[in-house]
Amino acid sequence: MGGKFIVLFDGMCNFCNNSVQFIMKRDPKQKFQFASLQSSIGRELVQKYNVAGIDSFLLIEGERCYIKSTAALRVCRNLKGLWKLAAALQIVPRAVRDRVYDWFARNRIRWFGASDSCMLPTPEQRKRFL
């Protein structure tokens, strides 16, 4: 993978799709690549890392897979700007962070809606999708 990270996201979730756009805008070195959990590569990676049941967001760095709040905070530390500071929230115990993450993940569709299809990346963005 050569220093690139893979973000797996729920391609039907509006919040998740907007999060991918958010990451791309703040990732000038293009470290992040993306795949929806619904895609064949997404399903393969979920199986490879044995993380079935995670239906919102995952981060793969090298051969390690991060889930829930840890995944989100590890993404933040690699973004430009003040988003790096969010990584400091890793001092909060993971059980507490993940409880908040789970609550948000359960409600994201109700709050932000869902699409009938995955987002269509622009030609420039397409090269960042697996």
C-alpha positions as CSV (number, residue, x, y, z in Angstrom):
1,M,0.0,0.0,0.0
2,G,3.0,2.3,0.3
3,G,2.0,4.7,3.0
4,K,-1.6,5.0,1.8
5,F,-4.5,4.3,4.1
6,I,-7.9,2.7,3.1
7,V,-11.1,4.2,4.4
8,L,-14.1,1.8,4.2
9,F,-17.4,3.6,4.5
10,D,-21.1,3.0,4.2
11,G,-21.7,4.1,0.6
12,M,-25.5,4.5,1.2
13,C,-25.1,6.9,4.2
14,N,-25.2,10.6,3.3
15,F,-23.1,11.5,6.4
16,C,-20.5,8.8,5.4
17,N,-20.4,10.1,1.8
18,N,-19.9,13.7,3.0
19,S,-17.2,12.5,5.4
20,V,-15.3,11.0,2.4
21,Q,-15.5,14.4,0.6
22,F,-14.4,16.1,3.9
23,I,-11.3,13.8,4.1
24,M,-10.4,14.3,0.4
25,K,-10.4,18.1,0.8
26,R,-8.1,17.9,3.7
27,D,-5.7,15.2,2.4
28,P,-3.4,17.1,0.0
29,K,-0.9,14.3,0.0
30,Q,-3.6,11.9,-1.0
31,K,-2.7,9.3,1.6
32,F,-6.3,8.0,1.8
33,Q,-8.0,5.7,-0.6
34,F,-11.6,4.8,-0.3
35,A,-14.0,1.9,-0.9
36,S,-17.6,1.5,0.1
37,L,-18.4,-1.4,2.4
38,Q,-20.9,-2.5,-0.2
39,S,-18.3,-2.9,-2.9
40,S,-16.6,-6.2,-3.6
41,I,-13.2,-4.9,-2.3
42,G,-15.0,-3.6,0.8
43,R,-16.6,-6.9,1.5
44,E,-13.2,-8.7,0.9
45,L,-11.5,-6.4,3.4
46,V,-14.2,-6.8,6.0
47,Q,-13.8,-10.5,5.7
48,K,-10.0,-10.4,5.7
49,Y,-9.9,-8.3,8.9
50,N,-12.8,-10.2,10.5
51,V,-14.8,-7.0,11.3
52,A,-18.3,-8.2,10.2
53,G,-20.9,-6.1,11.9
54,I,-19.1,-2.8,11.5
55,D,-21.4,-1.0,9.1
56,S,-20.2,2.6,9.1
57,F,-16.5,3.3,9.0
58,L,-13.2,1.4,9.1
59,L,-9.6,2.5,8.5
60,I,-6.9,0.1,7.3
61,E,-3.2,1.2,7.8
62,G,-0.8,-1.3,6.4
63,E,-1.9,-4.6,7.8
64,R,-3.8,-3.1,10.8
65,C,-7.5,-2.4,10.8
66,Y,-9.0,0.3,13.1
67,I,-12.7,0.6,13.9
68,K,-15.1,3.1,15.5
69,S,-13.7,6.1,17.3
70,T,-10.1,4.9,16.9
71,A,-10.5,4.8,13.1
72,A,-12.0,8.3,13.0
73,L,-9.3,9.8,15.3
74,R,-6.5,8.2,13.3
75,V,-7.9,9.7,10.1
76,C,-8.0,13.1,11.8
77,R,-4.4,13.0,12.8
78,N,-3.5,12.7,9.1
79,L,-5.6,15.7,7.8
80,K,-4.3,19.2,7.3
81,G,-5.2,22.0,9.6
82,L,-6.5,21.9,13.1
83,W,-8.1,18.5,12.6
84,K,-4.9,16.9,13.7
85,L,-5.7,18.2,17.2
86,A,-8.8,15.9,17.4
87,A,-6.3,13.0,17.7
88,A,-5.7,14.1,21.2
89,L,-9.1,12.7,22.1
90,Q,-7.4,9.3,22.1
91,I,-6.6,10.0,25.7
92,V,-10.3,9.4,26.5
93,P,-10.8,5.7,27.2
94,R,-11.8,3.8,24.1
95,A,-14.9,2.4,25.8
96,V,-16.2,5.9,26.4
97,R,-15.3,7.1,22.9
98,D,-16.8,4.0,21.3
99,R,-20.0,4.4,23.2
100,V,-20.4,7.9,21.8
101,Y,-19.4,6.6,18.3
102,D,-22.0,3.8,18.5
103,W,-24.7,6.2,19.5
104,F,-23.9,8.5,16.5
105,A,-23.5,5.6,14.1
106,R,-27.0,4.2,15.1
107,N,-28.6,7.6,14.4
108,R,-26.7,8.8,11.4
109,I,-29.2,7.6,8.8
110,R,-32.1,9.1,10.7
111,W,-30.3,12.4,11.1
112,F,-28.6,12.7,7.7
113,G,-30.5,10.3,5.4
114,A,-29.5,7.6,3.0
115,S,-29.1,7.4,-0.7
116,D,-30.5,4.7,-3.0
117,S,-27.0,4.4,-4.5
118,C,-23.4,5.0,-3.7
119,M,-21.8,8.4,-4.4
120,L,-20.4,8.9,-7.9
121,P,-16.9,10.4,-7.6
122,T,-15.6,12.9,-10.1
123,P,-13.1,11.7,-12.6
124,E,-10.3,13.2,-10.5
125,Q,-11.6,11.6,-7.3
126,R,-12.2,8.2,-9.0
127,K,-8.5,7.4,-8.9
128,R,-8.6,7.4,-5.1
129,F,-11.3,4.7,-5.0
130,L,-10.5,1.1,-5.0
